[in-house]
Amino acid sequence: MAKKTIFHNPWLIATGSAILGVIGIRIIDYIVGTTILPSIWNFIKSIFIAIGKFFVLKFEVSLWFLIVLPIFVVAIIIFILWIISLLQDKKKSLLNQQEPFLAYREDNFGDVLYRWEYFKNYSDKYEISNISHYCPKCKCSIVYNSCPICHASFYNKIKSNYEIDALIRHSIETQLNIK
């Protein structure tokens, strides 16, 4: 795993970029003799003045327009939400096609059946979580190193979560050729 440095912090990158941008503009203003910042400020002021003038304008709207407009807006919102749901379904199906190991959720390691789940961490990588152990005969959850249904003993057979995590990763890398 790559070591994270302070220079990879998104807050530092955003703040530093803004500060360096302002300093760069001031240096250009000084060297070239232009006035970039006052020009930008005048442009922003003119936008706000235009918005203010728009809201004090008086105009007439027919009644049919006020009736049709909300219906049209609701229809557009429903259409946009439908498109978003289609895109999300397509994204999920593509993810399942791209990540074949996500179907691998249980295996036997040393006479014990283990089941686990995957979750995506903040860096879009999958991690193994919720590792639990089961009896391989009756598929019942193991409680206090024994099966409550068939009373099989699993004393000293249950591995730690770190060992199981390593075994799962090894199986994924070797059987599915994913690294």
Backbone as ProteinMPNN parsed JSONL, in Angstrom:
{"seq_chain_A": "MAKKTIFHNPWLIATGSAILGVIGIRIIDYIVGTTILPSIWNFIKSIFIAIGKFFVLKFEVSLWFLIVLPIFVVAIIIFILWIISLLQDKKKSLLNQQEPFLAYREDNFGDVLYRWEYFKNYSDKYEISNISHYCPKCKCSIVYNSCPICHASFYNKIKSNYEIDALIRHSIETQLNIK", "coords_chain_A": {"N_chain_A": [[0.85, -1.179, 0.0], [0.584, 2.178, -0.858], [2.313, 4.835, 0.682], [0.717, 7.514, 2.203], [1.105, 10.942, 1.734], [1.275, 14.314, 3.022], [0.94, 15.946, 0.882], [-0.918, 14.78, -0.743], [-3.339, 15.337, 0.282], [-6.644, 16.336, -0.187], [-7.776, 18.751, 0.739], [-5.574, 20.386, 1.212], [-4.53, 20.549, -1.378], [-6.616, 21.889, -2.757], [-6.83, 24.351, -1.327], [-4.197, 25.287, -1.543], [-3.976, 25.528, -4.336], [-5.8, 27.601, -4.85], [-4.606, 29.736, -3.459], [-2.091, 29.887, -4.741], [-3.007, 30.506, -7.3], [-4.111, 33.101, -6.999], [-1.811, 34.495, -6.188], [-0.246, 34.089, -8.487], [-1.748, 35.519, -10.422], [-1.518, 38.102, -9.394], [1.25, 38.478, -9.672], [1.471, 38.413, -12.462], [-0.087, 40.685, -13.043], [1.591, 42.665, -11.932], [4.005, 42.404, -13.414], [3.257, 42.624, -16.173], [1.66, 44.824, -16.124], [-1.056, 44.938, -16.229], [-4.552, 44.858, -15.29], [-5.94, 42.483, -14.047], [-7.376, 41.385, -11.829], [-9.113, 43.584, -10.961], [-10.638, 43.725, -13.317], [-11.909, 41.235, -13.379], [-13.403, 41.484, -11.04], [-15.124, 43.624, -11.758], [-16.565, 42.359, -13.79], [-17.931, 40.35, -12.322], [-19.482, 42.008, -10.668], [-21.12, 43.203, -12.628], [-22.611, 41.011, -13.463], [-24.148, 40.467, -11.144], [-25.583, 42.859, -11.006], [-27.083, 42.683, -13.371], [-28.667, 40.446, -12.732], [-30.105, 41.504, -10.596], [-31.54, 43.556, -11.951], [-33.152, 41.97, -13.554], [-34.974, 40.844, -11.727], [-36.539, 42.99, -11.012], [-37.986, 43.625, -13.209], [-41.09, 44.04, -14.948], [-43.557, 41.923, -16.16], [-46.059, 40.238, -18.127], [-47.908, 37.219, -17.675], [-49.674, 34.573, -19.099], [-52.594, 32.764, -17.949], [-52.844, 30.042, -18.667], [-50.234, 29.308, -19.056], [-49.199, 29.338, -16.447], [-50.535, 27.168, -15.436], [-49.711, 24.993, -17.006], [-46.937, 25.001, -16.739], [-46.051, 23.995, -14.053], [-46.837, 21.286, -14.331], [-45.282, 20.48, -16.488], [-42.716, 20.854, -15.405], [-42.706, 18.957, -13.307], [-42.942, 16.632, -14.854], [-40.504, 16.708, -16.243], [-38.694, 16.452, -14.09], [-39.358, 13.866, -13.181], [-38.637, 12.418, -15.457], [-35.842, 12.91, -15.525], [-35.058, 11.694, -13.105], [-35.729, 9.056, -13.747], [-33.917, 8.539, -15.839], [-31.513, 8.752, -14.379], [-31.806, 6.572, -12.625], [-31.729, 4.466, -14.471], [-29.096, 4.742, -15.389], [-27.676, 4.212, -13.03], [-28.379, 1.517, -12.567], [-27.199, 0.369, -14.807], [-24.547, 0.966, -14.263], [-24.123, -0.579, -11.948], [-24.445, -3.158, -13.006], [-22.298, -3.204, -14.77], [-20.186, -2.992, -12.961], [-20.386, -5.437, -11.622], [-19.756, -7.116, -13.724], [-17.154, -6.321, -14.24], [-15.792, -6.926, -11.925], [-15.166, -9.905, -11.164], [-14.618, -11.369, -8.875], [-16.378, -10.632, -6.912], [-18.513, -12.334, -6.679], [-17.494, -14.442, -5.31], [-17.907, -15.529, -2.261], [-17.837, -17.354, -0.224], [-16.035, -20.073, 1.288], [-14.251, -23.131, 2.051], [-11.921, -23.484, 4.568], [-9.648, -25.369, 6.03], [-11.456, -27.407, 7.26], [-13.579, -25.785, 8.056], [-16.301, -23.758, 7.212], [-16.279, -20.621, 5.732], [-17.777, -17.429, 5.436], [-18.145, -14.239, 3.862], [-18.257, -10.667, 3.219], [-17.997, -7.959, 0.835], [-16.85, -4.594, 0.787], [-16.683, -1.294, -0.552], [-14.03, 0.853, -0.152], [-12.955, 4.254, 0.718], [-11.169, 4.843, -1.307], [-12.041, 3.592, -3.569], [-11.501, 0.851, -3.609], [-11.956, -2.616, -3.022], [-12.687, -4.18, 0.071], [-12.453, -6.904, 2.365], [-14.978, -7.951, 4.549], [-16.901, -8.615, 7.57], [-16.38, -11.366, 8.213], [-17.408, -14.601, 8.841], [-17.875, -17.758, 10.529], [-18.904, -21.102, 9.748], [-20.507, -24.283, 10.155], [-19.411, -26.892, 8.094], [-20.988, -29.087, 7.476], [-23.788, -28.796, 8.203], [-24.232, -26.146, 7.684], [-24.693, -24.289, 9.674], [-24.248, -21.555, 11.903], [-21.261, -21.308, 13.782], [-20.969, -21.618, 17.238], [-19.31, -20.776, 20.132], [-17.096, -22.463, 19.475], [-18.327, -24.8, 18.568], [-20.863, -26.64, 16.756], [-24.249, -25.862, 16.984], [-26.253, -27.512, 16.003], [-25.379, -30.043, 14.81], [-23.495, -30.674, 16.677], [-20.745, -30.787, 16.235], [-17.305, -30.392, 16.947], [-15.167, -27.61, 16.802], [-12.811, -26.86, 17.921], [-9.738, -25.253, 18.075], [-9.68, -25.141, 15.303], [-10.745, -22.976, 14.066], [-9.762, -20.185, 12.34], [-8.052, -16.991, 12.664], [-9.427, -13.753, 11.805], [-7.582, -12.299, 10.321], [-5.937, -14.268, 9.214], [-7.828, -15.612, 7.62], [-8.563, -13.552, 5.912], [-6.157, -13.231, 4.51], [-6.025, -15.761, 3.267], [-8.309, -15.668, 1.654], [-7.677, -13.532, -0.071], [-5.451, -14.676, -1.302], [-6.66, -16.843, -2.625], [-8.324, -15.452, -4.412], [-6.412, -14.126, -5.966], [-4.966, -16.256, -7.088], [-6.828, -18.159, -8.215], [-8.614, -16.609, -9.738], [-6.929, -15.008, -11.094], [-6.455, -12.301, -10.424], [-4.945, -9.356, -9.405]], "CA_chain_A": [[0.0, 0.0, 0.0], [1.396, 3.383, -0.984], [2.284, 5.702, 1.848], [0.088, 8.791, 1.892], [1.816, 12.101, 2.25], [0.42, 15.478, 3.23], [0.708, 16.585, -0.407], [-2.041, 14.122, -1.389], [-4.536, 15.746, 0.994], [-7.445, 17.16, -1.086], [-7.965, 20.094, 1.283], [-4.338, 21.133, 0.971], [-4.423, 20.786, -2.817], [-7.592, 22.916, -3.138], [-6.447, 25.631, -0.738], [-2.936, 25.707, -2.15], [-4.232, 25.949, -5.714], [-6.436, 28.918, -4.819], [-3.612, 30.731, -3.039], [-1.112, 30.042, -5.82], [-3.67, 31.179, -8.412], [-4.18, 34.543, -6.703], [-0.428, 35.025, -6.228], [0.158, 34.115, -9.894], [-2.424, 36.639, -11.094], [-0.904, 39.364, -8.909], [2.58, 38.601, -10.3], [1.239, 38.794, -13.862], [-0.508, 42.094, -13.015], [2.741, 43.518, -11.64], [4.985, 42.35, -14.497], [2.715, 43.101, -17.445], [1.044, 46.121, -15.917], [-2.49, 44.849, -16.484], [-5.397, 44.833, -14.092], [-6.801, 41.307, -14.209], [-8.302, 41.256, -10.709], [-10.223, 44.552, -11.058], [-11.507, 43.377, -14.448], [-12.735, 40.116, -12.927], [-14.354, 42.025, -10.058], [-16.141, 44.383, -12.498], [-17.409, 41.379, -14.482], [-18.804, 39.735, -11.316], [-20.46, 43.031, -10.277], [-22.089, 43.39, -13.712], [-23.525, 39.859, -13.433], [-25.104, 40.677, -10.059], [-26.455, 43.975, -11.39], [-28.027, 42.158, -14.368], [-29.622, 39.604, -12.015], [-30.982, 42.419, -9.857], [-32.449, 44.197, -12.901], [-34.112, 40.964, -14.014], [-36.01, 40.621, -10.734], [-37.421, 44.151, -10.882], [-38.747, 43.764, -14.45], [-42.505, 43.699, -14.88], [-44.033, 41.308, -17.39], [-47.328, 39.551, -17.985], [-47.906, 35.793, -17.984], [-51.049, 34.103, -19.233], [-52.998, 31.778, -16.955], [-52.579, 28.689, -19.13], [-48.808, 29.058, -18.843], [-49.017, 29.022, -15.025], [-51.092, 25.841, -15.19], [-48.922, 23.993, -17.72], [-45.541, 25.018, -16.281], [-45.745, 23.01, -12.99], [-46.978, 19.929, -14.858], [-44.098, 20.249, -17.308], [-41.554, 20.748, -14.512], [-42.794, 17.657, -12.633], [-42.632, 15.613, -15.857], [-39.051, 16.77, -16.492], [-38.018, 15.895, -12.909], [-39.564, 12.409, -13.225], [-37.816, 11.911, -16.556], [-34.433, 12.962, -15.104], [-34.858, 10.639, -12.101], [-35.775, 7.779, -14.457], [-32.626, 8.405, -16.539], [-30.496, 8.506, -13.355], [-31.946, 5.19, -12.144], [-31.219, 3.589, -15.53], [-27.636, 4.818, -15.387], [-27.164, 3.521, -11.845], [-28.519, 0.08, -12.806], [-26.176, -0.013, -15.776], [-23.253, 1.033, -13.572], [-24.026, -1.743, -11.068], [-24.227, -4.362, -13.809], [-20.925, -3.137, -15.277], [-19.277, -3.288, -11.849], [-20.404, -6.875, -11.383], [-19.046, -7.748, -14.821], [-15.744, -5.982, -14.166], [-15.217, -7.49, -10.704], [-15.712, -11.266, -11.056], [-14.397, -11.942, -7.549], [-17.446, -10.251, -5.986], [-19.402, -13.489, -6.5], [-16.785, -15.368, -4.415], [-18.269, -15.064, -0.929], [-17.696, -18.403, 0.796], [-15.06, -21.122, 0.962], [-13.806, -23.961, 3.169], [-10.507, -23.398, 4.911], [-9.337, -26.204, 7.194], [-12.632, -28.046, 7.852], [-14.551, -24.795, 8.525], [-16.854, -22.946, 6.13], [-16.236, -19.194, 6.033], [-18.523, -16.523, 4.551], [-17.725, -12.852, 4.047], [-18.822, -9.66, 2.322], [-17.055, -6.955, 0.338], [-17.313, -3.216, 0.747], [-15.778, -0.407, -1.272], [-13.536, 1.888, 0.752], [-12.955, 5.614, 0.18], [-10.309, 4.942, -2.495], [-12.656, 2.734, -4.587], [-10.953, -0.501, -3.582], [-12.795, -3.506, -2.231], [-12.108, -4.8, 1.254], [-13.211, -8.044, 2.878], [-15.511, -7.623, 5.87], [-17.908, -9.495, 8.159], [-16.004, -12.776, 8.079], [-18.049, -15.435, 9.857], [-17.568, -19.181, 10.337], [-20.071, -21.974, 9.747], [-20.271, -25.723, 10.099], [-19.493, -27.302, 6.69], [-21.984, -30.154, 7.291], [-25.179, -28.328, 8.259], [-24.229, -24.719, 7.325], [-25.132, -23.515, 10.826], [-23.205, -20.707, 12.469], [-20.538, -21.945, 14.886], [-21.085, -20.869, 18.484], [-18.384, -21.288, 21.15], [-16.262, -23.509, 18.872], [-19.066, -26.022, 18.228], [-22.088, -26.447, 15.988], [-25.398, -26.13, 17.847], [-27.173, -28.501, 15.421], [-24.782, -31.391, 14.725], [-22.594, -30.76, 17.829], [-19.348, -31.01, 15.834], [-16.389, -29.502, 17.656], [-14.209, -26.906, 15.945], [-11.788, -26.327, 18.805], [-8.434, -25.051, 17.42], [-9.799, -25.209, 13.851], [-11.185, -21.664, 13.572], [-8.63, -19.285, 12.13], [-8.343, -15.584, 12.941], [-9.897, -12.998, 10.639], [-6.414, -11.907, 9.514], [-5.542, -15.441, 8.432], [-8.861, -15.847, 6.608], [-8.425, -12.471, 4.923], [-5.003, -13.571, 3.662], [-6.391, -16.924, 2.453], [-9.271, -15.218, 0.642], [-6.935, -12.759, -1.069], [-4.632, -15.618, -2.06], [-7.556, -17.581, -3.531], [-8.741, -14.547, -5.486], [-5.28, -13.846, -6.851], [-4.528, -17.448, -7.826], [-7.89, -18.798, -8.985], [-9.228, -15.672, -10.68], [-5.835, -14.248, -11.712], [-6.658, -10.868, -10.148], [-3.956, -8.851, -8.452]], "C_chain_A": [[0.891, 1.235, 0.0], [1.23, 4.254, 0.259], [1.703, 7.045, 1.447], [0.901, 9.911, 2.524], [0.832, 13.249, 2.399], [0.093, 16.157, 1.907], [-0.424, 15.931, -1.188], [-3.359, 14.455, -0.704], [-5.37, 16.662, 0.096], [-7.674, 18.578, -0.582], [-6.731, 20.952, 1.029], [-4.191, 21.473, -0.504], [-5.367, 21.921, -3.232], [-7.196, 24.286, -2.605], [-5.168, 26.158, -1.366], [-3.114, 26.186, -3.585], [-4.856, 27.333, -5.753], [-5.425, 30.007, -4.46], [-2.582, 30.969, -4.143], [-1.721, 30.735, -7.034], [-3.74, 32.675, -8.203], [-2.786, 35.168, -6.757], [0.061, 35.115, -7.672], [-0.473, 35.262, -10.65], [-1.811, 37.972, -10.659], [0.489, 39.553, -9.527], [2.429, 39.012, -11.757], [0.807, 40.255, -13.944], [0.694, 43.019, -12.835], [3.718, 43.57, -12.817], [4.45, 42.997, -15.771], [2.091, 44.477, -17.3], [-0.445, 46.105, -16.227], [-3.247, 44.872, -15.169], [-6.402, 43.689, -14.233], [-7.826, 41.222, -13.078], [-9.405, 42.305, -10.726], [-11.164, 44.257, -12.225], [-12.438, 42.23, -14.071], [-13.8, 40.612, -11.951], [-15.467, 42.815, -10.753], [-17.093, 43.442, -13.246], [-18.401, 40.741, -13.51], [-19.875, 40.729, -10.869], [-21.519, 43.21, -11.352], [-23.072, 42.221, -13.786], [-24.576, 40.045, -12.339], [-26.063, 41.822, -10.359], [-27.499, 43.504, -12.402], [-29.074, 41.269, -13.709], [-30.603, 40.472, -11.239], [-31.98, 43.108, -10.771], [-33.511, 43.227, -13.398], [-35.266, 40.82, -13.029], [-36.914, 41.834, -10.515], [-38.193, 44.424, -12.165], [-40.201, 43.377, -14.224], [-42.897, 43.103, -16.22], [-45.304, 40.524, -17.091], [-47.186, 38.092, -18.408], [-49.356, 35.341, -18.067], [-51.322, 32.967, -18.248], [-52.682, 30.346, -17.388], [-51.116, 28.311, -18.924], [-48.536, 28.675, -17.388], [-49.584, 27.658, -14.671], [-50.207, 24.763, -15.808], [-47.495, 23.903, -17.178], [-45.27, 24.029, -15.147], [-45.852, 21.558, -13.464], [-45.742, 19.565, -15.682], [-42.852, 20.056, -16.44], [-41.551, 19.4, -13.794], [-42.45, 16.533, -13.61], [-41.136, 15.568, -16.153], [-38.29, 16.155, -15.319], [-38.153, 14.377, -12.89], [-38.707, 11.782, -14.316], [-36.336, 11.866, -16.168], [-34.148, 11.876, -14.07], [-34.879, 9.26, -12.734], [-34.458, 7.518, -15.177], [-31.519, 8.081, -15.534], [-30.59, 7.069, -12.852], [-31.469, 4.193, -13.194], [-29.698, 3.573, -15.554], [-27.034, 4.103, -14.19], [-27.272, 2.013, -12.003], [-27.457, -0.41, -13.773], [-24.793, -0.019, -15.128], [-23.067, -0.182, -12.664], [-23.762, -3.015, -11.868], [-22.82, -4.377, -14.395], [-19.917, -3.462, -14.187], [-19.23, -4.782, -11.581], [-19.7, -7.63, -12.496], [-17.546, -7.502, -14.709], [-15.058, -6.645, -12.968], [-15.749, -8.907, -10.5], [-15.543, -11.865, -9.661], [-15.51, -11.59, -6.568], [-18.448, -11.387, -5.764], [-18.792, -14.513, -5.539], [-16.977, -14.884, -2.987], [-18.219, -16.152, 0.144], [-16.705, -19.452, 0.316], [-14.759, -21.902, 2.237], [-12.304, -23.788, 3.345], [-10.301, -24.232, 6.171], [-10.562, -26.73, 7.922], [-13.65, -27.063, 8.438], [-15.0, -23.99, 7.301], [-16.845, -21.487, 6.565], [-17.047, -18.432, 4.986], [-18.125, -15.095, 4.889], [-18.44, -11.969, 3.046], [-17.705, -8.74, 1.861], [-17.677, -5.577, 0.517], [-16.24, -2.368, 0.087], [-15.336, 0.696, -0.321], [-13.469, 3.24, 0.033], [-12.072, 5.769, -1.056], [-10.763, 3.984, -3.591], [-11.994, 1.362, -4.704], [-11.827, -1.343, -2.671], [-12.011, -4.089, -1.071], [-13.033, -5.912, 1.725], [-13.692, -7.689, 4.281], [-16.513, -8.681, 6.304], [-17.607, -10.975, 7.915], [-16.678, -13.554, 9.208], [-17.837, -16.904, 9.508], [-18.821, -20.025, 10.558], [-19.628, -23.43, 9.723], [-20.393, -26.157, 8.636], [-20.557, -28.374, 6.434], [-23.4, -29.59, 7.201], [-25.328, -26.84, 7.963], [-24.747, -23.82, 8.447], [-23.953, -22.699, 11.364], [-22.576, -21.387, 13.685], [-20.593, -21.03, 16.107], [-20.193, -21.528, 19.527], [-17.645, -22.531, 20.673], [-16.995, -24.822, 18.627], [-20.342, -25.648, 17.479], [-23.291, -26.761, 16.878], [-26.346, -27.198, 17.292], [-26.563, -29.904, 15.429], [-23.744, -31.634, 15.821], [-21.151, -31.13, 17.461], [-18.476, -29.976, 16.532], [-15.387, -28.904, 16.668], [-13.119, -26.241, 16.776], [-10.436, -26.345, 18.087], [-8.504, -25.187, 15.89], [-10.179, -23.861, 13.249], [-9.989, -20.729, 13.512], [-9.042, -17.845, 12.45], [-8.794, -14.891, 11.653], [-8.745, -12.566, 9.741], [-5.933, -13.062, 8.638], [-6.54, -15.707, 7.311], [-8.796, -14.785, 5.526], [-7.278, -12.78, 3.966], [-5.322, -14.758, 2.752], [-7.367, -16.542, 1.341], [-8.551, -14.457, -0.455], [-6.067, -13.671, -1.939], [-5.49, -16.4, -3.057], [-7.999, -16.702, -4.69], [-7.609, -14.33, -6.482], [-4.887, -15.073, -7.678], [-5.614, -18.036, -8.72], [-8.47, -17.873, -10.047], [-8.202, -14.817, -11.413], [-6.039, -12.738, -11.596], [-5.635, -10.44, -9.127], [-4.235, -7.422, -8.114]], "O_chain_A": [[1.843, 1.32, 0.775], [0.135, 4.381, 0.806], [2.141, 7.648, 0.467], [1.321, 9.834, 3.679], [-0.311, 13.16, 1.95], [-0.91, 16.864, 1.804], [-0.854, 16.476, -2.205], [-4.397, 13.908, -1.075], [-4.855, 17.686, -0.352], [-7.758, 19.511, -1.38], [-6.85, 22.122, 0.666], [-3.769, 22.579, -0.842], [-4.966, 22.816, -3.976], [-7.221, 25.272, -3.341], [-5.069, 27.343, -1.684], [-2.468, 27.148, -4.002], [-4.488, 28.156, -6.592], [-5.395, 31.067, -5.084], [-2.242, 32.112, -4.445], [-1.027, 31.476, -7.73], [-3.46, 33.444, -9.122], [-2.61, 36.252, -7.314], [0.706, 36.093, -8.049], [0.2, 35.919, -11.444], [-1.613, 38.864, -11.483], [0.864, 40.675, -9.867], [3.174, 39.865, -12.24], [1.276, 40.99, -14.813], [0.799, 44.042, -13.511], [4.204, 44.641, -13.178], [5.126, 43.828, -16.376], [2.008, 45.22, -18.278], [-1.036, 47.158, -16.463], [-2.66, 44.901, -14.088], [-7.58, 43.92, -14.507], [-9.012, 41.011, -13.332], [-10.564, 41.945, -10.518], [-12.364, 44.514, -12.128], [-13.622, 42.252, -14.407], [-14.96, 40.206, -12.029], [-16.633, 42.691, -10.377], [-18.293, 43.707, -13.324], [-19.582, 40.604, -13.832], [-21.037, 40.358, -10.707], [-22.699, 43.355, -11.033], [-24.237, 42.414, -14.132], [-25.761, 39.808, -12.572], [-27.238, 41.754, -9.997], [-28.668, 43.878, -12.306], [-30.247, 41.323, -14.079], [-31.803, 40.198, -11.231], [-33.151, 43.238, -10.415], [-34.651, 43.626, -13.636], [-36.417, 40.687, -13.445], [-37.963, 41.705, -9.884], [-38.982, 45.367, -12.211], [-40.506, 42.501, -13.414], [-42.621, 43.673, -17.276], [-45.584, 40.192, -15.939], [-46.463, 37.761, -19.348], [-50.171, 35.683, -17.209], [-50.401, 32.299, -17.778], [-52.291, 29.524, -16.559], [-50.793, 27.154, -18.655], [-47.73, 27.782, -17.125], [-49.149, 27.05, -13.693], [-49.979, 23.724, -15.188], [-46.911, 22.819, -17.166], [-44.315, 23.261, -15.261], [-45.064, 20.705, -13.056], [-45.225, 18.454, -15.571], [-42.029, 19.185, -16.72], [-40.502, 18.764, -13.684], [-41.751, 15.587, -13.246], [-40.569, 14.485, -16.298], [-37.335, 15.409, -15.534], [-37.182, 13.671, -12.616], [-38.116, 10.722, -14.109], [-35.653, 10.883, -16.455], [-33.117, 11.208, -14.142], [-34.13, 8.378, -12.314], [-33.937, 6.403, -15.133], [-30.674, 7.227, -15.804], [-29.565, 6.412, -12.669], [-30.866, 3.177, -12.848], [-29.084, 2.519, -15.718], [-25.994, 3.455, -14.314], [-26.354, 1.29, -11.615], [-26.881, -1.481, -13.581], [-23.971, -0.893, -15.404], [-21.978, -0.754, -12.612], [-22.956, -3.853, -11.463], [-22.209, -5.439, -14.509], [-18.911, -4.124, -14.442], [-18.159, -5.338, -11.34], [-19.105, -8.678, -12.248], [-16.75, -8.378, -15.046], [-13.853, -6.894, -13.011], [-16.694, -9.096, -9.735], [-16.27, -12.793, -9.307], [-15.586, -12.186, -5.493], [-19.158, -11.393, -4.758], [-19.508, -15.363, -5.011], [-16.305, -13.953, -2.544], [-18.53, -15.886, 1.305], [-16.55, -19.691, -0.882], [-14.975, -21.418, 3.347], [-11.526, -23.926, 2.4], [-10.733, -23.84, 7.256], [-10.685, -26.504, 9.126], [-14.498, -27.463, 9.235], [-14.184, -23.595, 6.468], [-17.344, -21.152, 7.64], [-17.006, -18.755, 3.799], [-17.811, -14.774, 6.035], [-19.134, -12.448, 2.149], [-16.609, -8.74, 2.422], [-18.893, -5.419, 0.409], [-15.05, -2.677, 0.155], [-16.171, 1.396, 0.253], [-13.878, 3.354, -1.122], [-12.22, 6.749, -1.787], [-9.968, 3.602, -4.449], [-11.939, 0.787, -5.791], [-12.369, -0.855, -1.679], [-10.839, -4.443, -1.202], [-14.244, -5.863, 1.509], [-12.922, -7.192, 5.103], [-16.923, -9.532, 5.514], [-18.47, -11.732, 7.47], [-16.538, -13.21, 10.382], [-17.643, -17.255, 8.344], [-19.664, -19.73, 11.405], [-18.511, -23.752, 9.319], [-21.387, -25.825, 7.989], [-20.985, -28.552, 5.294], [-24.126, -29.867, 6.246], [-26.444, -26.321, 7.988], [-25.193, -22.703, 8.186], [-22.801, -23.124, 11.278], [-23.277, -21.969, 14.513], [-20.305, -19.836, 16.024], [-20.318, -22.727, 19.775], [-17.579, -23.533, 21.385], [-16.352, -25.862, 18.49], [-20.829, -24.519, 17.553], [-23.34, -27.838, 17.472], [-27.164, -27.736, 18.039], [-27.145, -30.838, 15.981], [-23.167, -32.72, 15.878], [-20.427, -31.711, 18.269], [-18.872, -28.82, 16.685], [-14.838, -29.602, 15.816], [-12.573, -25.205, 16.397], [-10.046, -27.379, 17.545], [-7.463, -25.336, 15.248], [-9.964, -23.626, 12.06], [-9.297, -20.515, 14.506], [-10.23, -17.525, 12.499], [-8.564, -15.392, 10.553], [-8.912, -12.475, 8.525], [-5.568, -12.869, 7.478], [-6.146, -15.995, 6.181], [-8.957, -15.092, 4.344], [-7.412, -12.61, 2.754], [-4.93, -14.761, 1.585], [-7.26, -17.035, 0.218], [-8.782, -14.704, -1.639], [-5.958, -13.473, -3.149], [-5.088, -16.595, -4.204], [-8.043, -17.16, -5.832], [-7.824, -14.349, -7.694], [-4.515, -14.939, -8.844], [-5.342, -18.378, -9.871], [-8.785, -18.322, -11.15], [-8.563, -13.996, -12.256], [-5.82, -11.996, -12.553], [-5.473, -11.088, -8.093], [-3.507, -6.821, -7.325]]}, "name": "protein", "num_of_chains": 1, "seq": "MAKKTIFHNPWLIATGSAILGVIGIRIIDYIVGTTILPSIWNFIKSIFIAIGKFFVLKFEVSLWFLIVLPIFVVAIIIFILWIISLLQDKKKSLLNQQEPFLAYREDNFGDVLYRWEYFKNYSDKYEISNISHYCPKCKCSIVYNSCPICHASFYNKIKSNYEIDALIRHSIETQLNIK"}
